[in-house]
Amino acid sequence: MANDASKNWSYTDNTVFLNLLEHNGKKYIRLWYKPNPFISSKLKDAAWIKFSQTYKCFVMHHTPQTIERTYSLFRGLARVSTRYLHRPKRLKPDNQVPVLAGQQTEPLEKLPVLPVVRLQPMATVGGTLVSITHRYSKPIYDRLKESRVARWQKEQQCFAMAPGGEPMLVLLEELRGLAQLWLSQELQVKDLVLQRALWEQSYLKQAPYITCPLDYLEKLFLLNYSPNTIRTYHGMLLRFLNSHAGKGLEGIKHFTEEEINNYHRAMVQTGSWSCSFVNQSINAVKFYYQRVLGRHEVQLNLVERPEKPERLPTVLSKAEVARILGATDNLKHRCMLQLLYAGGLRIGEVINLKLTDVQSERNLLLIRGGKGKKDRTTLLSQKLLENLRAYYKQYKPKVWLFEGQFGGQYTVESIRNVFRACMEKACIKTRATPHTLRHSFATHLLEQGTDLRYIQSLLGHRNSKTTEIYTHITSHALEKIVSPLDNL
């Protein structure tokens, strides 16, 4: 029996293991992984994870929320394993950790972490080109010198190429195995072949690898799904297809509902995947069979979807918000953080703001294409407006309200880095992200007596039940309630 099992195990390389840690009577989670600078960098950037000098490893609180956030942090990048989560003894993973037959493993093997080559629009005298920048690497530089599409720009001191999908596909192929392409948010990719290649460039494509069917992506784009949803569905279907790669795409197309259900049951039973991950996988696979293949008899209703935990959002006090906003002397950074709090904006909505969206005469901010592709207006604080006017005089942005150092849109990751730096400088111990300022905005409005319907409108919630969650965390009117213990 043992011999049979040993024939069906493989090594887990790019995996973060969660291990139980008990300290002073409290439960924590320690994170172990094989030496990997990319994983180390991701863990350092995670606000809920800290490096313990006592235990010489990364640790976090033992809560469903931190586990869920860790799954999200490494989704599509590395596997998070809870194999040792209930074992208090230190178990450091190594090459001798087997994955037995019957257990579900990650079917998509990743390439080693490669340097990043960034593509960004660049205005020149002759028109717009796409700049190609990277940290200096002689192999990458030599490859670009020999490229069929990249040309050295003497004035800008960088390589550049013509815009369009075909040159990017050529460059992607030329840099394969040497670097990975990263596109700035301003480069809108309309070529689905290129988009698929960019999303799958980090996978090791050994036979019998199955790429995501192009008609699947076309259907998602045709139905106007959001870019984030399309990318999530792409990753989920890619994982499903390559879990059964031995049967080929044609064989997978004729799977019975029971075969598909068994795949998701295994995900639920292993307990290695979050509820959101399993539910998204069911939705992505169901879309493929029903909307692309036209197999409407595939309902996938026989798998019990794991219930998503009902979590209350983290909220900062007004004093904590004031300390965070006052923790930076950089006017641009302060304006971005003030926008998150003063108008209840999402981080993506801040970087998508254009100069014309600040309607100072009406004291309103126009949010275009927010979550769910909804436009809305929100508050424009007078204090924020004064800072925005000073910011405009100093930085003189051209199109976007907040532009990067070399032009173009500011990036989401840059705002996160600014927020983390302000949290540390303000000595705030609460586990928070930039989105916490949006939760704080709604909660503080409710505590000021603002009607819930107005808050719903300002936040852009379609359903009032989404907004009602803030009634569970506000201290509004609770101060008037006396505990029965005080009357004994």
Secondary structure, DSSP 4 states (H G I P E B T S, - for coil): -HHHHHTT-----SEEEEEEEEETTEEEEEEEESS-HHHHHHHHH-TT-EEETTTTEEEEE-SHHHHHHHHHHHTTT-EEEEEETT--S-----TT----TTS----SPBPPP--EEEEEEEEETTEEEEEEE-S--HHHHHHHHT-SS-EEETTTTEEEE-SSHHHHHHHHHHTTTT-EEEE-TTS----HHHHHHHHTTTB---TT--PPPHHHHHHHHHTT--HHHHHHHHHHHHHHHHHTGGGHHHHHHT--HHHHHHHHHHHHHH--S-HHHHHHHHHHHHHIIIIIS--TT----SS-PPPPP--PPP---HHHHHHHHTS---HHHHHHHHHHHHS---HHHHHT-BGGGEEGGGTEEEE-S-TTS--EEEE--HHHHHHHHHHHHHH--SSBSSB-TTSSBPPHHHHHHHHHHHHHHTT--S---HHHHHHHHHHHHHHTT--HHHHHHHHT-SSHHHHGGGGGT--TTGGGPPPGGGG-
